């Protein structure tokens, strides 16, 4: 009896101790989990132990020089850190995953995108930024045409490279090429338009590559039938694929966004039917391949260009009989609206496609045109001001065409109007006299900002 009684007593004592311990732990944990100070403290400790990739990659090392000026030095951590991740073999004893780059960047971009859903990126101001440019104009030789690389010309002032665009009442995350490639994994970005569209394409290639040589990037032009014809100066487009993320970036030349068909294919001097109400065959064939489409047109819509290219307007599959289209501006307006209606009708069948129509890039010729002595010799940045305050676009044709459709406007006209110092001007690789290019831009330069705004809207 005593042994049994002792066992019962001991058992009761053990149960009591267990209950007391459980109660004590519960009392201690309740205020801990509901104490915001303790929670914040733990999060701060965790962040301190595991700094984000933004901190490691982008934070400048700011120090004081011997003269007392603030200097921004290169980051201590390598900004060109690989974007790949180390994944351990599932069969190994360790199940953890080592991540070299933080996924926080992508989630931050999603939050910014939601916050900026109604942002007017064309409204804001230019601000000086010592972290610009985003790549080297003398180093991006794999993608950048020498004629647009002002660092390779006689130009000595490059202050135009040191500005970024700050939209009003919304934020644009700083461009990070690794994060962007991750976002564009298995996606295709297509630029279709004139030579200014080609500048935007080359700008994107330099931005995404960091202006570095990348021999691993694949030439995928044959996948889109873009092979240089015999005797041609250049192909109708370029296509490059980044194998690490299977991201494809392409450009297709279509200065008018209308379908161009030679009237006599066997005669290289034949007139060309310019179908104002029909999109280019290239787009009709490959639209389903694109995830992002950026369009532009404008500067080829003049009588001289039409005559030079032997373009003859056609509507409804026959030569145009509408006298109104003798006004080239009205013909352009008709084509842009027809194109946007067609594209909008296609988006239902291509729900993943995000399409943008970029507004016209401004010219800055003074005292004449390109062939009559016009110049743009200003080198003082923002002499026209640094802000855009209006809500409406300067490009009324594009603005009215996309209104009420699923095609978005990429409005760059007003912000570019303020940057007359950033054109090619009279500079070139080989000195020339009497010719100024006040239409195309130096790269790095203004088209980089077009791409930053594009990326913010994707």
C-alpha positions in Angstrom: 0.0 0.0 0.0 2.8 2.3 0.9 4.6 1.7 -2.3 1.4 2.2 -4.3 0.6 5.3 -2.3 4.1 6.7 -2.8 3.9 6.1 -6.6 0.5 7.9 -6.7 1.9 10.9 -4.8 5.0 11.1 -6.9 2.9 10.9 -10.1 0.7 13.7 -8.7 3.7 15.8 -7.9 5.1 15.3 -11.4 1.8 16.3 -13.0 1.6 19.4 -10.8 5.2 20.5 -11.8 4.3 20.0 -15.5 1.2 22.1 -15.2 3.1 24.8 -13.3 5.8 24.8 -16.0 3.3 25.0 -18.8 1.4 27.9 -17.1 4.7 29.8 -16.5 5.8 29.4 -20.2 2.3 30.5 -21.4 2.5 33.6 -19.1 6.0 34.5 -20.4 5.2 33.9 -24.1 1.9 35.9 -24.2 3.5 39.3 -23.5 6.5 38.5 -25.7 4.4 37.8 -28.8 2.2 40.7 -28.1 4.9 43.2 -27.4 5.6 45.3 -30.5 9.0 46.4 -29.1 10.2 42.9 -28.8 8.9 42.0 -32.2 10.6 45.0 -33.8 13.8 44.1 -31.9 13.8 40.6 -33.3 13.2 41.8 -36.9 16.0 44.3 -36.5 18.3 41.6 -35.3 17.3 39.4 -38.2 17.9 42.2 -40.8 21.2 43.0 -39.2 22.3 39.4 -39.6 21.0 39.1 -43.2 21.3 42.4 -45.0 19.2 42.7 -48.2 20.8 42.7 -51.7 19.9 46.4 -52.0 22.2 47.1 -49.0 25.0 44.9 -50.3 24.8 46.0 -53.9 23.7 49.6 -54.1 24.6 51.4 -51.0 27.4 53.9 -51.8 30.3 54.3 -49.5 30.2 57.9 -48.5 33.3 59.4 -47.0 34.7 62.8 -46.3 37.7 64.0 -48.4 40.6 65.8 -46.9 39.0 69.1 -48.2 35.8 68.5 -46.3 33.7 67.6 -49.4 31.4 64.7 -49.4 32.6 62.0 -51.8 30.6 59.0 -53.0 32.9 56.1 -53.6 32.3 52.8 -55.3 30.3 50.3 -53.3 32.3 48.0 -51.0 30.3 45.0 -52.3 30.4 44.0 -55.9 27.5 45.5 -57.8 28.0 43.0 -60.6 27.3 40.1 -58.3 25.9 37.1 -60.2 22.1 36.8 -60.2 22.2 33.0 -60.1 21.2 31.1 -57.0 23.0 28.1 -55.5 20.5 25.3 -55.0 21.6 22.3 -52.9 20.9 18.8 -54.1 17.6 17.7 -52.5 19.2 14.3 -51.7 21.9 16.0 -49.6 21.6 16.1 -45.8 21.3 19.9 -45.9 17.9 21.2 -47.1 18.7 25.0 -46.9 18.9 27.1 -50.0 21.7 29.7 -50.4 20.3 32.8 -52.1 22.8 35.2 -53.6 20.3 37.9 -54.5 17.3 38.9 -52.5 13.8 38.3 -53.6 12.7 41.4 -51.7 13.5 43.5 -54.8 10.8 41.8 -56.8 8.2 42.0 -54.1 9.1 45.7 -53.6 8.5 46.3 -57.3 5.1 44.7 -57.0 4.2 47.0 -54.1 5.4 50.0 -56.0 3.5 49.0 -59.1 0.3 48.7 -57.0 0.9 52.1 -55.3 1.7 53.8 -58.7 -1.2 52.3 -60.6 -2.6 55.8 -61.4 0.8 57.5 -61.6 1.4 60.0 -64.4 5.1 59.3 -65.1 5.3 62.1 -67.6 4.7 64.7 -64.8 7.6 65.5 -62.6 11.2 66.9 -62.7 14.7 66.2 -63.7 17.1 65.9 -60.8 20.9 65.6 -60.7 22.1 62.1 -59.8 25.8 61.3 -59.2 25.0 57.6 -59.8 24.4 58.2 -63.5 24.9 57.1 -66.2 23.6 53.5 -65.9 26.4 52.2 -68.2 29.5 53.3 -70.0 29.0 54.9 -73.4 32.6 54.1 -74.4 32.3 50.5 -73.1 28.9 49.3 -74.5 30.3 48.5 -77.9 28.6 45.2 -78.3 25.1 46.8 -78.5 25.6 50.5 -79.0 26.1 52.0 -82.5 29.3 54.0 -82.6 27.4 56.9 -84.2 25.3 57.4 -81.1 28.1 56.9 -78.5 29.0 60.5 -77.8 31.9 59.4 -75.6 33.6 58.2 -78.8 33.2 61.6 -80.5 34.9 65.0 -80.1 32.4 66.0 -77.5 34.1 67.0 -74.2 31.1 67.9 -72.0 29.0 65.0 -70.7 27.0 66.7 -67.9 23.8 65.6 -69.8 24.5 62.0 -68.5 24.1 63.0 -64.9 20.3 63.3 -64.6 17.3 61.1 -63.7 13.6 61.7 -64.0 11.6 61.9 -60.8 7.8 61.6 -61.3 5.5 63.7 -59.1 3.6 61.9 -56.4 4.9 58.4 -57.2 8.1 56.5 -57.0 10.3 54.7 -59.5 12.6 52.0 -58.1 16.2 52.4 -59.1 16.9 50.2 -62.1 18.7 46.9 -61.3 19.6 44.8 -64.3 19.6 41.5 -62.4 16.2 42.1 -60.8 14.8 43.2 -64.2 16.1 40.0 -65.9 14.5 37.9 -63.2 11.2 39.7 -63.8 11.5 39.1 -67.5 12.3 35.4 -67.2 11.0 33.5 -70.2 9.6 36.8 -71.6 10.1 38.7 -74.9 10.3 42.5 -75.1 9.8 43.9 -78.6 10.5 47.4 -79.9 8.9 48.3 -83.2 9.4 51.6 -84.8 11.8 54.0 -86.5 15.5 54.8 -85.7 14.5 56.4 -82.4 12.9 53.1 -81.5 16.2 51.5 -82.3 17.9 53.9 -80.0 15.5 52.9 -77.2 16.3 49.2 -78.0 20.1 49.8 -77.9 19.6 51.7 -74.6 17.8 48.7 -73.2 20.5 46.3 -74.3 23.2 48.5 -72.6 21.1 48.8 -69.5 20.4 45.1 -69.1 24.0 44.1 -69.9 25.4 46.9 -67.7 27.4 48.0 -70.8 29.5 44.8 -70.4 30.6 42.4 -73.1 28.4 39.3 -72.9 29.5 36.7 -75.4 27.0 34.2 -73.9 24.0 36.3 -75.2 22.5 34.5 -78.2 21.7 36.0 -81.5 18.1 34.8 -82.1 17.4 36.9 -85.2 16.8 33.8 -87.4 13.9 32.8 -85.1 12.1 35.9 -86.3 13.2 35.8 -89.9 15.5 38.8 -89.4 18.4 37.9 -91.6 20.3 40.7 -93.4 19.2 40.7 -97.1 22.0 40.5 -99.7 23.1 44.0 -100.6 21.3 45.7 -97.6 23.1 48.0 -95.2 21.5 46.4 -92.2 18.8 43.8 -91.4 15.3 44.8 -90.6 15.9 44.1 -87.0 17.9 42.5 -84.2 17.1 39.9 -81.6 19.1 38.9 -78.6 18.4 36.3 -75.9 19.9 36.2 -72.4 20.2 32.5 -71.7 20.4 32.8 -67.9 16.8 33.9 -67.8 15.6 33.1 -71.3 14.8 36.8 -71.8 14.6 38.0 -75.4 14.9 41.6 -76.5 14.2 42.5 -80.1 13.9 45.5 -82.4 12.0 45.6 -85.7 12.3 48.5 -88.1 8.9 49.9 -89.1 9.1 53.6 -89.4 5.4 54.1 -90.4 3.8 51.1 -88.6 2.0 50.4 -91.9 2.4 47.3 -94.0 4.9 47.9 -96.8 4.7 45.7 -99.9 6.8 46.3 -103.1 4.5 46.6 -106.1 7.1 44.6 -108.1 9.1 42.3 -105.9 11.6 41.6 -108.7 12.5 45.3 -109.1 14.5 46.8 -106.3 13.5 50.3 -107.5 9.8 49.4 -107.5 7.3 51.7 -105.7 6.1 50.3 -102.4 2.5 50.0 -101.4 2.1 51.7 -98.0 -1.1 50.1 -96.5 -2.3 52.8 -94.0 -5.0 50.5 -92.6 -2.9 47.3 -92.2 -0.2 46.6 -89.6 3.1 45.3 -90.7 3.2 41.6 -91.6 6.0 41.0 -89.0 3.6 42.0 -86.2 0.7 40.0 -87.6 3.0 37.0 -87.6 4.9 37.3 -84.4 2.6 39.2 -82.0 1.8 36.0 -80.1 5.5 35.7 -79.2 5.7 39.0 -77.3 5.1 39.8 -73.7 5.9 43.5 -73.9 5.5 45.6 -77.1 6.8 49.2 -77.5 5.7 51.1 -80.6 6.7 54.4 -82.0 6.3 56.4 -85.2 6.4 60.0 -86.3 9.4 61.5 -88.0 9.1 59.6 -91.3 5.7 61.1 -91.9 6.8 63.8 -94.3 6.6 64.2 -98.0 10.4 64.0 -98.5 10.6 60.6 -96.7 7.6 59.2 -98.6 9.2 60.2 -102.0 12.6 59.0 -100.9 11.3 55.6 -99.9 8.9 55.4 -102.9 6.0 54.8 -100.5 2.6 55.0 -102.2 -0.4 55.2 -99.9 -3.0 52.4 -100.1 -6.3 52.0 -98.3 -8.7 49.0 -98.6 -6.1 47.1 -100.7 -6.0 49.8 -103.4 -4.3 53.1 -104.1 -5.6 55.9 -101.8 -8.3 58.1 -103.3 -8.9 60.2 -100.1 -7.8 63.7 -100.9 -7.5 64.4 -97.1 -4.4 62.2 -97.0 -2.5 64.6 -99.1 -2.0 66.2 -95.7 0.6 63.8 -94.4 -0.4 64.6 -90.8 -3.9 63.4 -91.4 -2.6 60.2 -93.1 -0.4 59.6 -90.0 -3.4 60.2 -87.7 -5.5 57.7 -89.7 -2.7 55.1 -89.6 -2.0 55.4 -85.8 -5.7 55.1 -85.0 -6.2 52.2 -87.3 -3.1 50.4 -85.8 -4.2 50.9 -82.2 -7.8 49.6 -83.0 -6.2 46.5 -84.5 -3.8 46.0 -81.6 -6.5 46.5 -79.0 -8.7 43.9 -80.8 -5.8 41.4 -80.5 -5.2 41.9 -76.8 -8.2 39.7 -75.8 -6.5 36.8 -77.5 -3.1 37.7 -76.0 -3.9 38.5 -72.4 -0.3 38.4 -71.2 0.8 41.0 -73.7 1.5 44.5 -72.3 1.5 47.1 -75.2 2.8 50.6 -75.1 2.7 53.4 -77.7 5.6 55.8 -77.2 4.9 59.4 -77.9 7.0 61.3 -80.4 10.6 62.3 -79.5 11.1 66.1 -79.9 13.5 67.7 -82.4 15.5 70.7 -81.3 16.7 72.3 -84.5 17.3 76.1 -84.3 17.7 78.5 -87.2 17.0 75.8 -89.9 16.4 72.1 -90.4 18.9 69.3 -90.6 19.8 70.1 -94.2 19.5 73.9 -94.0 22.0 74.8 -91.3 19.9 74.0 -88.2 21.8 73.5 -85.0 21.5 72.5 -81.3 24.7 73.7 -79.8 23.5 74.2 -76.2 25.5 72.2 -73.6 23.9 73.8 -70.5 21.6 71.2 -68.9 18.0 72.1 -68.2 18.2 75.6 -69.6 14.6 75.2 -70.6 13.6 74.3 -67.0 13.5 71.0 -65.2 9.7 70.4 -64.6 6.7 69.1 -66.4 3.5 70.1 -64.7 0.7 69.5 -67.2 -1.4 66.3 -67.0 -2.1 66.0 -70.8 0.4 64.8 -73.4 1.9 67.1 -76.0 1.4 64.3 -78.5 -2.3 64.5 -79.1 -2.3 61.9 -81.9 -1.0 59.1 -79.7 -3.0 60.3 -76.6 -6.3 60.2 -78.5 -5.5 56.9 -80.3 -5.0 54.9 -77.1 -7.8 56.5 -75.1 -10.4 53.9 -74.1 -8.2 51.0 -75.2 -6.0 48.5 -73.4 -2.9 50.0 -75.2 -1.0 52.2 -72.7 0.7 55.5 -73.5 4.5 55.8 -72.9 4.6 59.6 -72.7 8.1 60.9 -73.1 7.6 64.0 -75.3 7.4 66.8 -72.7 10.2 65.4 -70.5 12.5 65.1 -73.5 11.6 68.6 -74.7 13.6 69.9 -71.7 16.8 68.1 -72.8 18.0 69.9 -75.9 21.6 69.6 -74.7 21.6 65.8 -75.0 21.4 65.4 -78.8 24.2 64.2 -81.1 24.4 67.8 -82.4 27.5 68.3 -84.6 29.6 65.6 -83.0 30.5 62.4 -84.7 33.3 59.8 -84.8 34.6 61.3 -87.9 34.5 65.1 -87.9 31.9 66.5 -90.4 30.9 70.1 -91.1 27.5 71.5 -91.8 25.5 68.6 -90.5 23.9 68.6 -87.1 21.7 65.8 -85.7 19.2 67.4 -83.3 16.8 64.5 -83.6 18.8 61.5 -82.3 20.2 61.3 -78.7 23.6 60.7 -77.2 23.7 57.3 -75.4 23.9 57.0 -72.5 21.2 59.7 -72.3 17.5 60.5 -72.5 16.3 57.1 -74.0 17.6 55.4 -70.9 14.9 57.4 -69.0 12.3 56.3 -71.5 13.2 52.7 -70.6 13.1 53.4 -66.9 9.5 54.8 -67.2 8.6 51.8 -69.4 9.9 49.4 -66.8 8.0 51.2 -64.1 4.8 50.7 -66.1 5.3 47.0 -67.0 
